[in-house]
Amino acid sequence: MKRKIPQTITEPELIKILIVTKNLKHKASFVLGFYQAMRISEVTNLKPENIKKTEHLIELKQCKGAKDRNIPIVKPLQVSMQTMWFAFKQVPINLSYRALQIAFKKKAKEVLGRDLHFHCLRHSGASWLLNKKKYDVRQVQQFLGHSKLATTEIYTHVSPQDLMELEWGE
């Protein structure tokens, strides 16, 4: 059986979506989904006390598989840290999974002309960590909270542009 490759977006595509997103809770959720590679359930369940600003950590409690994990707050490349702190001010998100799924799907269609799901932000964030932030695959595995490296490999996508940058140092 052929496995369908999950779709991803780039950081510039995320920024285009953020520019047209007026709802602050939606915008914050998209930022957390991409830059923190968080699942939709992790975004909707995030509480202010889970954000440790001084330690630059997010404590995720009872995630998939009833696991807890701490992830560093990543510094975006193109979006300022002010935008990240803005996102954290919107917590708790107080939106349902379905509302966020619909909001992201609508914005992706409007801005990018693509039919995307909120989960593509997690895949995109994992790929961004690997290709742009230069995390190694083992670090991405820990960041995503996967017990198996093979699962992480599904989440990390390398674009032809990323290969060109690696080869030509662009």
Rosetta blueprint (number, residue, H / E / L):
1 M L
2 K L
3 R L
4 K L
5 I L
6 P L
7 Q L
8 T L
9 I L
10 T L
11 E H
12 P H
13 E H
14 L H
15 I H
16 K H
17 I H
18 L H
19 I H
20 V H
21 T L
22 K L
23 N L
24 L H
25 K H
26 H H
27 K H
28 A H
29 S H
30 F H
31 V H
32 L H
33 G H
34 F H
35 Y H
36 Q L
37 A L
38 M L
39 R L
40 I H
41 S H
42 E H
43 V H
44 T H
45 N H
46 L L
47 K L
48 P H
49 E H
50 N H
51 I E
52 K E
53 K L
54 T L
55 E L
56 H L
57 L E
58 I E
59 E E
60 L E
61 K L
62 Q L
63 C L
64 K H
65 G H
66 A H
67 K L
68 D L
69 R E
70 N E
71 I E
72 P E
73 I L
74 V L
75 K L
76 P L
77 L L
78 Q L
79 V L
80 S L
81 M H
82 Q H
83 T H
84 M H
85 W H
86 F H
87 A H
88 F H
89 K H
90 Q L
91 V L
92 P L
93 I L
94 N L
95 L L
96 S L
97 Y H
98 R H
99 A H
100 L H
101 Q H
102 I H
103 A H
104 F H
105 K H
106 K H
107 K H
108 A H
109 K H
110 E H
111 V H
112 L H
113 G L
114 R L
115 D L
116 L L
117 H L
118 F L
119 H H
120 C H
121 L H
122 R H
123 H H
124 S H
125 G H
126 A H
127 S H
128 W H
129 L H
130 L H
131 N H
132 K L
133 K L
134 K L
135 Y L
136 D L
137 V H
138 R H
139 Q H
140 V H
141 Q H
142 Q H
143 F H
144 L H
145 G L
146 H L
147 S L
148 K L
149 L H
150 A H
151 T H
152 T H
153 E H
154 I H
155 Y H
156 T L
157 H L
158 V L
159 S L
160 P H
161 Q H
162 D H
163 L H
164 M H
165 E H
166 L H
167 E H
168 W H
169 G L
170 E L
